[in-house]
Amino acid sequence: MADLATWITVQEGRLGFAWMSRPTRDEKDEWIADPHTLTTGSWRYAVLSPGQTVAFDSGTICFIFCLRREQTLALS
């Protein structure tokens, strides 16, 4: 079975995309157990502008963020 992936393209405003870079098995297990208390790992982020796309594998530990003062629209 092939892995699935997904993507996000920003249409309006700016959108932040953050992910854990190369998580260990222990970090993955910790995140699965309780994602709200995870404090380890090497986190990376990118701020996307309109027209930019990020693609990532399924199972990627990630989150998105945006500014309250800025309207944002993204497709996935």
PDB file of N, CA, C and O in Angstrom:
ATOM      1  N   MET A   1       0.838  -1.174   0.000  1.00  0.00           N
ATOM      2  CA  MET A   1       0.000   0.000   0.000  1.00  0.00           C
ATOM      3  C   MET A   1       0.888   1.243   0.000  1.00  0.00           C
ATOM      4  O   MET A   1       1.813   1.342   0.806  1.00  0.00           O
ATOM      5  N   ALA A   2       0.617   2.176  -0.882  1.00  0.00           N
ATOM      6  CA  ALA A   2       1.404   3.404  -0.982  1.00  0.00           C
ATOM      7  C   ALA A   2       1.009   4.388   0.118  1.00  0.00           C
ATOM      8  O   ALA A   2      -0.147   4.444   0.539  1.00  0.00           O
ATOM      9  N   ASP A   3       1.991   5.159   0.569  1.00  0.00           N
ATOM     10  CA  ASP A   3       1.697   6.215   1.540  1.00  0.00           C
ATOM     11  C   ASP A   3       0.873   7.305   0.877  1.00  0.00           C
ATOM     12  O   ASP A   3       1.015   7.577  -0.316  1.00  0.00           O
ATOM     13  N   LEU A   4       0.019   7.916   1.664  1.00  0.00           N
ATOM     14  CA  LEU A   4      -0.759   9.042   1.181  1.00  0.00           C
ATOM     15  C   LEU A   4      -0.091  10.328   1.636  1.00  0.00           C
ATOM     16  O   LEU A   4       0.622  10.342   2.640  1.00  0.00           O
ATOM     17  N   ALA A   5      -0.314  11.384   0.914  1.00  0.00           N
ATOM     18  CA  ALA A   5       0.227  12.684   1.286  1.00  0.00           C
ATOM     19  C   ALA A   5      -0.869  13.723   1.114  1.00  0.00           C
ATOM     20  O   ALA A   5      -1.912  13.446   0.522  1.00  0.00           O
ATOM     21  N   THR A   6      -0.631  14.906   1.630  1.00  0.00           N
ATOM     22  CA  THR A   6      -1.589  15.992   1.466  1.00  0.00           C
ATOM     23  C   THR A   6      -0.831  17.287   1.226  1.00  0.00           C
ATOM     24  O   THR A   6       0.400  17.304   1.231  1.00  0.00           O
ATOM     25  N   TRP A   7      -1.561  18.361   1.019  1.00  0.00           N
ATOM     26  CA  TRP A   7      -0.948  19.642   0.692  1.00  0.00           C
ATOM     27  C   TRP A   7      -1.839  20.776   1.178  1.00  0.00           C
ATOM     28  O   TRP A   7      -3.027  20.580   1.432  1.00  0.00           O
ATOM     29  N   ILE A   8      -1.265  21.943   1.304  1.00  0.00           N
ATOM     30  CA  ILE A   8      -2.004  23.161   1.637  1.00  0.00           C
ATOM     31  C   ILE A   8      -1.481  24.259   0.713  1.00  0.00           C
ATOM     32  O   ILE A   8      -0.272  24.469   0.614  1.00  0.00           O
ATOM     33  N   THR A   9      -2.396  24.960   0.038  1.00  0.00           N
ATOM     34  CA  THR A   9      -2.042  26.108  -0.792  1.00  0.00           C
ATOM     35  C   THR A   9      -2.724  27.347  -0.238  1.00  0.00           C
ATOM     36  O   THR A   9      -3.935  27.356  -0.017  1.00  0.00           O
ATOM     37  N   VAL A  10      -1.948  28.381  -0.018  1.00  0.00           N
ATOM     38  CA  VAL A  10      -2.493  29.633   0.508  1.00  0.00           C
ATOM     39  C   VAL A  10      -3.069  30.444  -0.645  1.00  0.00           C
ATOM     40  O   VAL A  10      -2.420  30.632  -1.674  1.00  0.00           O
ATOM     41  N   GLN A  11      -4.300  30.924  -0.456  1.00  0.00           N
ATOM     42  CA  GLN A  11      -4.972  31.751  -1.453  1.00  0.00           C
ATOM     43  C   GLN A  11      -4.977  33.227  -1.051  1.00  0.00           C
ATOM     44  O   GLN A  11      -4.867  34.111  -1.900  1.00  0.00           O
ATOM     45  N   GLU A  12      -5.105  33.480   0.247  1.00  0.00           N
ATOM     46  CA  GLU A  12      -5.200  34.855   0.746  1.00  0.00           C
ATOM     47  C   GLU A  12      -4.546  34.938   2.121  1.00  0.00           C
ATOM     48  O   GLU A  12      -4.679  34.021   2.932  1.00  0.00           O
ATOM     49  N   GLY A  13      -3.848  36.021   2.380  1.00  0.00           N
ATOM     50  CA  GLY A  13      -3.187  36.200   3.670  1.00  0.00           C
ATOM     51  C   GLY A  13      -1.928  35.350   3.762  1.00  0.00           C
ATOM     52  O   GLY A  13      -1.424  34.845   2.759  1.00  0.00           O
ATOM     53  N   ARG A  14      -1.442  35.204   4.963  1.00  0.00           N
ATOM     54  CA  ARG A  14      -0.259  34.380   5.222  1.00  0.00           C
ATOM     55  C   ARG A  14      -0.639  33.283   6.204  1.00  0.00           C
ATOM     56  O   ARG A  14      -1.467  33.486   7.092  1.00  0.00           O
ATOM     57  N   LEU A  15      -0.026  32.120   6.034  1.00  0.00           N
ATOM     58  CA  LEU A  15      -0.332  30.964   6.863  1.00  0.00           C
ATOM     59  C   LEU A  15       0.977  30.332   7.303  1.00  0.00           C
ATOM     60  O   LEU A  15       1.870  30.107   6.486  1.00  0.00           O
ATOM     61  N   GLY A  16       1.089  30.048   8.585  1.00  0.00           N
ATOM     62  CA  GLY A  16       2.271  29.365   9.083  1.00  0.00           C
ATOM     63  C   GLY A  16       2.038  27.865   9.118  1.00  0.00           C
ATOM     64  O   GLY A  16       0.965  27.402   9.507  1.00  0.00           O
ATOM     65  N   PHE A  17       3.038  27.115   8.713  1.00  0.00           N
ATOM     66  CA  PHE A  17       2.998  25.656   8.756  1.00  0.00           C
ATOM     67  C   PHE A  17       4.209  25.204   9.565  1.00  0.00           C
ATOM     68  O   PHE A  17       5.345  25.514   9.206  1.00  0.00           O
ATOM     69  N   ALA A  18       3.976  24.478  10.646  1.00  0.00           N
ATOM     70  CA  ALA A  18       5.062  23.989  11.502  1.00  0.00           C
ATOM     71  C   ALA A  18       5.012  22.468  11.560  1.00  0.00           C
ATOM     72  O   ALA A  18       3.933  21.875  11.560  1.00  0.00           O
ATOM     73  N   TRP A  19       6.171  21.846  11.609  1.00  0.00           N
ATOM     74  CA  TRP A  19       6.237  20.386  11.652  1.00  0.00           C
ATOM     75  C   TRP A  19       7.433  19.939  12.484  1.00  0.00           C
ATOM     76  O   TRP A  19       8.397  20.683  12.668  1.00  0.00           O
ATOM     77  N   MET A  20       7.350  18.719  12.979  1.00  0.00           N
ATOM     78  CA  MET A  20       8.472  18.126  13.697  1.00  0.00           C
ATOM     79  C   MET A  20       9.374  17.452  12.670  1.00  0.00           C
ATOM     80  O   MET A  20       8.931  16.603  11.896  1.00  0.00           O
ATOM     81  N   SER A  21      10.635  17.840  12.677  1.00  0.00           N
ATOM     82  CA  SER A  21      11.594  17.319  11.718  1.00  0.00           C
ATOM     83  C   SER A  21      12.173  15.996  12.209  1.00  0.00           C
ATOM     84  O   SER A  21      12.794  15.939  13.270  1.00  0.00           O
ATOM     85  N   ARG A  22      11.970  14.958  11.449  1.00  0.00           N
ATOM     86  CA  ARG A  22      12.527  13.627  11.722  1.00  0.00           C
ATOM     87  C   ARG A  22      12.308  13.150  13.153  1.00  0.00           C
ATOM     88  O   ARG A  22      13.273  12.900  13.876  1.00  0.00           O
ATOM     89  N   PRO A  23      11.047  13.021  13.569  1.00  0.00           N
ATOM     90  CA  PRO A  23      10.789  12.573  14.945  1.00  0.00           C
ATOM     91  C   PRO A  23      11.269  11.137  15.173  1.00  0.00           C
ATOM     92  O   PRO A  23      11.197  10.290  14.282  1.00  0.00           O
ATOM     93  N   THR A  24      11.754  10.893  16.378  1.00  0.00           N
ATOM     94  CA  THR A  24      12.150   9.537  16.759  1.00  0.00           C
ATOM     95  C   THR A  24      10.886   8.724  17.068  1.00  0.00           C
ATOM     96  O   THR A  24       9.797   9.286  17.176  1.00  0.00           O
ATOM     97  N   ARG A  25      11.031   7.428  17.208  1.00  0.00           N
ATOM     98  CA  ARG A  25       9.900   6.579  17.571  1.00  0.00           C
ATOM     99  C   ARG A  25       9.338   7.019  18.922  1.00  0.00           C
ATOM    100  O   ARG A  25       8.120   7.071  19.096  1.00  0.00           O
ATOM    101  N   ASP A  26      10.217   7.337  19.883  1.00  0.00           N
ATOM    102  CA  ASP A  26       9.757   7.788  21.204  1.00  0.00           C
ATOM    103  C   ASP A  26       8.960   9.088  21.105  1.00  0.00           C
ATOM    104  O   ASP A  26       7.942   9.238  21.780  1.00  0.00           O
ATOM    105  N   GLU A  27       9.409  10.027  20.273  1.00  0.00           N
ATOM    106  CA  GLU A  27       8.681  11.292  20.099  1.00  0.00           C
ATOM    107  C   GLU A  27       7.315  11.059  19.459  1.00  0.00           C
ATOM    108  O   GLU A  27       6.327  11.680  19.848  1.00  0.00           O
ATOM    109  N   LYS A  28       7.267  10.164  18.480  1.00  0.00           N
ATOM    110  CA  LYS A  28       5.974   9.829  17.865  1.00  0.00           C
ATOM    111  C   LYS A  28       5.036   9.210  18.893  1.00  0.00           C
ATOM    112  O   LYS A  28       3.862   9.572  18.965  1.00  0.00           O
ATOM    113  N   ASP A  29       5.553   8.279  19.685  1.00  0.00           N
ATOM    114  CA  ASP A  29       4.729   7.630  20.709  1.00  0.00           C
ATOM    115  C   ASP A  29       4.239   8.637  21.744  1.00  0.00           C
ATOM    116  O   ASP A  29       3.091   8.572  22.184  1.00  0.00           O
ATOM    117  N   GLU A  30       5.112   9.573  22.134  1.00  0.00           N
ATOM    118  CA  GLU A  30       4.733  10.603  23.103  1.00  0.00           C
ATOM    119  C   GLU A  30       3.628  11.495  22.531  1.00  0.00           C
ATOM    120  O   GLU A  30       2.679  11.846  23.233  1.00  0.00           O
ATOM    121  N   TRP A  31       3.757  11.853  21.265  1.00  0.00           N
ATOM    122  CA  TRP A  31       2.746  12.695  20.613  1.00  0.00           C
ATOM    123  C   TRP A  31       1.409  11.958  20.508  1.00  0.00           C
ATOM    124  O   TRP A  31       0.355  12.544  20.751  1.00  0.00           O
ATOM    125  N   ILE A  32       1.453  10.684  20.150  1.00  0.00           N
ATOM    126  CA  ILE A  32       0.228   9.884  20.045  1.00  0.00           C
ATOM    127  C   ILE A  32      -0.457   9.791  21.407  1.00  0.00           C
ATOM    128  O   ILE A  32      -1.683   9.868  21.493  1.00  0.00           O
ATOM    129  N   ALA A  33       0.331   9.625  22.468  1.00  0.00           N
ATOM    130  CA  ALA A  33      -0.233   9.495  23.814  1.00  0.00           C
ATOM    131  C   ALA A  33      -0.913  10.786  24.266  1.00  0.00           C
ATOM    132  O   ALA A  33      -1.987  10.739  24.865  1.00  0.00           O
ATOM    133  N   ASP A  34      -0.299  11.936  23.987  1.00  0.00           N
ATOM    134  CA  ASP A  34      -0.889  13.222  24.393  1.00  0.00           C
ATOM    135  C   ASP A  34      -0.213  14.359  23.631  1.00  0.00           C
ATOM    136  O   ASP A  34       0.817  14.867  24.074  1.00  0.00           O
ATOM    137  N   PRO A  35      -0.771  14.762  22.500  1.00  0.00           N
ATOM    138  CA  PRO A  35      -0.139  15.799  21.679  1.00  0.00           C
ATOM    139  C   PRO A  35      -0.056  17.168  22.360  1.00  0.00           C
ATOM    140  O   PRO A  35       0.733  18.014  21.940  1.00  0.00           O
ATOM    141  N   HIS A  36      -0.847  17.391  23.388  1.00  0.00           N
ATOM    142  CA  HIS A  36      -0.865  18.702  24.049  1.00  0.00           C
ATOM    143  C   HIS A  36       0.288  18.908  25.022  1.00  0.00           C
ATOM    144  O   HIS A  36       0.534  20.033  25.456  1.00  0.00           O
ATOM    145  N   THR A  37       0.993  17.845  25.368  1.00  0.00           N
ATOM    146  CA  THR A  37       2.085  17.981  26.337  1.00  0.00           C
ATOM    147  C   THR A  37       3.458  17.695  25.730  1.00  0.00           C
ATOM    148  O   THR A  37       4.452  17.663  26.455  1.00  0.00           O
ATOM    149  N   LEU A  38       3.529  17.491  24.436  1.00  0.00           N
ATOM    150  CA  LEU A  38       4.801  17.191  23.780  1.00  0.00           C
ATOM    151  C   LEU A  38       5.731  18.404  23.848  1.00  0.00           C
ATOM    152  O   LEU A  38       5.375  19.486  23.381  1.00  0.00           O
ATOM    153  N   THR A  39       6.905  18.230  24.421  1.00  0.00           N
ATOM    154  CA  THR A  39       7.861  19.336  24.557  1.00  0.00           C
ATOM    155  C   THR A  39       9.215  19.006  23.943  1.00  0.00           C
ATOM    156  O   THR A  39      10.152  19.794  24.066  1.00  0.00           O
ATOM    157  N   THR A  40       9.333  17.871  23.291  1.00  0.00           N
ATOM    158  CA  THR A  40      10.607  17.472  22.699  1.00  0.00           C
ATOM    159  C   THR A  40      10.543  17.608  21.185  1.00  0.00           C
ATOM    160  O   THR A  40       9.522  18.014  20.628  1.00  0.00           O
ATOM    161  N   GLY A  41      11.633  17.269  20.535  1.00  0.00           N
ATOM    162  CA  GLY A  41      11.660  17.251  19.083  1.00  0.00           C
ATOM    163  C   GLY A  41      12.282  18.495  18.483  1.00  0.00           C
ATOM    164  O   GLY A  41      12.440  19.523  19.141  1.00  0.00           O
ATOM    165  N   SER A  42      12.628  18.367  17.213  1.00  0.00           N
ATOM    166  CA  SER A  42      13.177  19.493  16.446  1.00  0.00           C
ATOM    167  C   SER A  42      12.070  20.045  15.566  1.00  0.00           C
ATOM    168  O   SER A  42      11.682  19.422  14.578  1.00  0.00           O
ATOM    169  N   TRP A  43      11.563  21.214  15.926  1.00  0.00           N
ATOM    170  CA  TRP A  43      10.454  21.823  15.197  1.00  0.00           C
ATOM    171  C   TRP A  43      10.975  22.798  14.150  1.00  0.00           C
ATOM    172  O   TRP A  43      11.953  23.510  14.379  1.00  0.00           O
ATOM    173  N   ARG A  44      10.319  22.821  13.018  1.00  0.00           N
ATOM    174  CA  ARG A  44      10.621  23.740  11.915  1.00  0.00           C
ATOM    175  C   ARG A  44       9.321  24.427  11.538  1.00  0.00           C
ATOM    176  O   ARG A  44       8.235  23.928  11.835  1.00  0.00           O
ATOM    177  N   TYR A  45       9.436  25.578  10.881  1.00  0.00           N
ATOM    178  CA  TYR A  45       8.228  26.228  10.378  1.00  0.00           C
ATOM    179  C   TYR A  45       8.539  27.041   9.131  1.00  0.00           C
ATOM    180  O   TYR A  45       9.685  27.416   8.880  1.00  0.00           O
ATOM    181  N   ALA A  46       7.499  27.304   8.361  1.00  0.00           N
ATOM    182  CA  ALA A  46       7.574  28.163   7.183  1.00  0.00           C
ATOM    183  C   ALA A  46       6.319  29.018   7.173  1.00  0.00           C
ATOM    184  O   ALA A  46       5.239  28.550   7.532  1.00  0.00           O
ATOM    185  N   VAL A  47       6.462  30.273   6.762  1.00  0.00           N
ATOM    186  CA  VAL A  47       5.311  31.154   6.604  1.00  0.00           C
ATOM    187  C   VAL A  47       5.039  31.254   5.109  1.00  0.00           C
ATOM    188  O   VAL A  47       5.876  31.726   4.340  1.00  0.00           O
ATOM    189  N   LEU A  48       3.852  30.800   4.713  1.00  0.00           N
ATOM    190  CA  LEU A  48       3.475  30.750   3.305  1.00  0.00           C
ATOM    191  C   LEU A  48       2.671  31.980   2.919  1.00  0.00           C
ATOM    192  O   LEU A  48       1.843  32.460   3.693  1.00  0.00           O
ATOM    193  N   SER A  49       2.919  32.483   1.722  1.00  0.00           N
ATOM    194  CA  SER A  49       2.188  33.616   1.159  1.00  0.00           C
ATOM    195  C   SER A  49       1.269  33.112   0.053  1.00  0.00           C
ATOM    196  O   SER A  49       1.401  31.967  -0.379  1.00  0.00           O
ATOM    197  N   PRO A  50       0.336  33.947  -0.415  1.00  0.00           N
ATOM    198  CA  PRO A  50      -0.583  33.511  -1.469  1.00  0.00           C
ATOM    199  C   PRO A  50       0.163  32.907  -2.665  1.00  0.00           C
ATOM    200  O   PRO A  50       1.150  33.461  -3.149  1.00  0.00           O
ATOM    201  N   GLY A  51      -0.336  31.765  -3.123  1.00  0.00           N
ATOM    202  CA  GLY A  51       0.257  31.057  -4.246  1.00  0.00           C
ATOM    203  C   GLY A  51       1.276  30.006  -3.843  1.00  0.00           C
ATOM    204  O   GLY A  51       1.663  29.184  -4.673  1.00  0.00           O
ATOM    205  N   GLN A  52       1.720  30.009  -2.605  1.00  0.00           N
ATOM    206  CA  GLN A  52       2.693  29.014  -2.158  1.00  0.00           C
ATOM    207  C   GLN A  52       1.974  27.779  -1.623  1.00  0.00           C
ATOM    208  O   GLN A  52       0.893  27.864  -1.039  1.00  0.00           O
ATOM    209  N   THR A  53       2.613  26.628  -1.843  1.00  0.00           N
ATOM    210  CA  THR A  53       2.055  25.339  -1.438  1.00  0.00           C
ATOM    211  C   THR A  53       3.083  24.572  -0.624  1.00  0.00           C
ATOM    212  O   THR A  53       4.281  24.636  -0.896  1.00  0.00           O
ATOM    213  N   VAL A  54       2.604  23.850   0.372  1.00  0.00           N
ATOM    214  CA  VAL A  54       3.449  22.916   1.104  1.00  0.00           C
ATOM    215  C   VAL A  54       2.795  21.541   0.976  1.00  0.00           C
ATOM    216  O   VAL A  54       1.580  21.408   1.120  1.00  0.00           O
ATOM    217  N   ALA A  55       3.613  20.517   0.704  1.00  0.00           N
ATOM    218  CA  ALA A  55       3.126  19.137   0.624  1.00  0.00           C
ATOM    219  C   ALA A  55       3.850  18.332   1.699  1.00  0.00           C
ATOM    220  O   ALA A  55       5.027  18.562   1.975  1.00  0.00           O
ATOM    221  N   PHE A  56       3.134  17.391   2.298  1.00  0.00           N
ATOM    222  CA  PHE A  56       3.736  16.608   3.367  1.00  0.00           C
ATOM    223  C   PHE A  56       3.089  15.236   3.433  1.00  0.00           C
ATOM    224  O   PHE A  56       1.938  15.050   3.038  1.00  0.00           O
ATOM    225  N   ASP A  57       3.862  14.270   3.945  1.00  0.00           N
ATOM    226  CA  ASP A  57       3.395  12.887   4.054  1.00  0.00           C
ATOM    227  C   ASP A  57       2.332  12.741   5.132  1.00  0.00           C
ATOM    228  O   ASP A  57       2.299  13.502   6.100  1.00  0.00           O
ATOM    229  N   SER A  58       1.468  11.755   4.950  1.00  0.00           N
ATOM    230  CA  SER A  58       0.504  11.453   6.004  1.00  0.00           C
ATOM    231  C   SER A  58       1.270  11.028   7.249  1.00  0.00           C
ATOM    232  O   SER A  58       2.334  10.416   7.158  1.00  0.00           O
ATOM    233  N   GLY A  59       0.724  11.354   8.400  1.00  0.00           N
ATOM    234  CA  GLY A  59       1.377  11.022   9.654  1.00  0.00           C
ATOM    235  C   GLY A  59       2.381  12.058  10.126  1.00  0.00           C
ATOM    236  O   GLY A  59       2.983  11.900  11.188  1.00  0.00           O
ATOM    237  N   THR A  60       2.569  13.124   9.343  1.00  0.00           N
ATOM    238  CA  THR A  60       3.484  14.187   9.755  1.00  0.00           C
ATOM    239  C   THR A  60       2.931  14.885  10.994  1.00  0.00           C
ATOM    240  O   THR A  60       1.764  15.277  11.012  1.00  0.00           O
ATOM    241  N   ILE A  61       3.746  15.040  12.016  1.00  0.00           N
ATOM    242  CA  ILE A  61       3.347  15.784  13.210  1.00  0.00           C
ATOM    243  C   ILE A  61       3.474  17.258  12.856  1.00  0.00           C
ATOM    244  O   ILE A  61       4.580  17.765  12.668  1.00  0.00           O
ATOM    245  N   CYS A  62       2.337  17.948  12.766  1.00  0.00           N
ATOM    246  CA  CYS A  62       2.357  19.317  12.271  1.00  0.00           C
ATOM    247  C   CYS A  62       1.175  20.120  12.803  1.00  0.00           C
ATOM    248  O   CYS A  62       0.246  19.567  13.392  1.00  0.00           O
ATOM    249  N   PHE A  63       1.225  21.426  12.587  1.00  0.00           N
ATOM    250  CA  PHE A  63       0.094  22.304  12.869  1.00  0.00           C
ATOM    251  C   PHE A  63       0.214  23.545  12.001  1.00  0.00           C
ATOM    252  O   PHE A  63       1.284  23.844  11.470  1.00  0.00           O
ATOM    253  N   ILE A  64      -0.889  24.263  11.863  1.00  0.00           N
ATOM    254  CA  ILE A  64      -0.885  25.519  11.123  1.00  0.00           C
ATOM    255  C   ILE A  64      -1.242  26.659  12.070  1.00  0.00           C
ATOM    256  O   ILE A  64      -1.872  26.450  13.106  1.00  0.00           O
ATOM    257  N   PHE A  65      -0.830  27.860  11.698  1.00  0.00           N
ATOM    258  CA  PHE A  65      -1.152  29.033  12.508  1.00  0.00           C
ATOM    259  C   PHE A  65      -1.279  30.251  11.599  1.00  0.00           C
ATOM    260  O   PHE A  65      -0.726  30.283  10.500  1.00  0.00           O
ATOM    261  N   CYS A  66      -2.011  31.245  12.073  1.00  0.00           N
ATOM    262  CA  CYS A  66      -2.172  32.487  11.319  1.00  0.00           C
ATOM    263  C   CYS A  66      -2.317  33.651  12.291  1.00  0.00           C
ATOM    264  O   CYS A  66      -2.548  33.455  13.485  1.00  0.00           O
ATOM    265  N   LEU A  67      -2.181  34.853  11.768  1.00  0.00           N
ATOM    266  CA  LEU A  67      -2.331  36.058  12.571  1.00  0.00           C
ATOM    267  C   LEU A  67      -3.804  36.377  12.748  1.00  0.00           C
ATOM    268  O   LEU A  67      -4.584  36.240  11.805  1.00  0.00           O
ATOM    269  N   ARG A  68      -4.191  36.795  13.923  1.00  0.00           N
ATOM    270  CA  ARG A  68      -5.588  37.162  14.170  1.00  0.00           C
ATOM    271  C   ARG A  68      -6.019  38.345  13.321  1.00  0.00           C
ATOM    272  O   ARG A  68      -7.167  38.409  12.882  1.00  0.00           O
ATOM    273  N   ARG A  69      -5.118  39.273  13.088  1.00  0.00           N
ATOM    274  CA  ARG A  69      -5.484  40.497  12.384  1.00  0.00           C
ATOM    275  C   ARG A  69      -5.512  40.342  10.864  1.00  0.00           C
ATOM    276  O   ARG A  69      -5.814  41.297  10.148  1.00  0.00           O
ATOM    277  N   GLU A  70      -5.205  39.163  10.380  1.00  0.00           N
ATOM    278  CA  GLU A  70      -5.101  38.951   8.941  1.00  0.00           C
ATOM    279  C   GLU A  70      -6.044  37.839   8.498  1.00  0.00           C
ATOM    280  O   GLU A  70      -5.987  36.726   9.022  1.00  0.00           O
ATOM    281  N   GLN A  71      -6.902  38.136   7.541  1.00  0.00           N
ATOM    282  CA  GLN A  71      -7.801  37.117   6.988  1.00  0.00           C
ATOM    283  C   GLN A  71      -6.980  36.138   6.160  1.00  0.00           C
ATOM    284  O   GLN A  71      -6.097  36.537   5.401  1.00  0.00           O
ATOM    285  N   THR A  72      -7.278  34.861   6.314  1.00  0.00           N
ATOM    286  CA  THR A  72      -6.525  33.817   5.628  1.00  0.00           C
ATOM    287  C   THR A  72      -7.478  32.848   4.947  1.00  0.00           C
ATOM    288  O   THR A  72      -8.525  32.500   5.494  1.00  0.00           O
ATOM    289  N   LEU A  73      -7.104  32.416   3.747  1.00  0.00           N
ATOM    290  CA  LEU A  73      -7.850  31.387   3.032  1.00  0.00           C
ATOM    291  C   LEU A  73      -6.839  30.418   2.442  1.00  0.00           C
ATOM    292  O   LEU A  73      -5.889  30.829   1.776  1.00  0.00           O
ATOM    293  N   ALA A  74      -7.044  29.142   2.688  1.00  0.00           N
ATOM    294  CA  ALA A  74      -6.151  28.114   2.155  1.00  0.00           C
ATOM    295  C   ALA A  74      -6.987  26.941   1.671  1.00  0.00           C
ATOM    296  O   ALA A  74      -8.075  26.684   2.186  1.00  0.00           O
ATOM    297  N   LEU A  75      -6.472  26.238   0.683  1.00  0.00           N
ATOM    298  CA  LEU A  75      -7.109  25.031   0.157  1.00  0.00           C
ATOM    299  C   LEU A  75      -6.229  23.842   0.475  1.00  0.00           C
ATOM    300  O   LEU A  75      -5.006  23.953   0.553  1.00  0.00           O
ATOM    301  N   SER A  76      -6.882  22.687   0.658  1.00  0.00           N
ATOM    302  CA  SER A  76      -6.141  21.476   0.947  1.00  0.00           C
ATOM    303  C   SER A  76      -6.814  20.308   0.266  1.00  0.00           C
ATOM    304  O   SER A  76      -6.348  19.175   0.380  1.00  0.00           O
TER     305      SER A  76
END
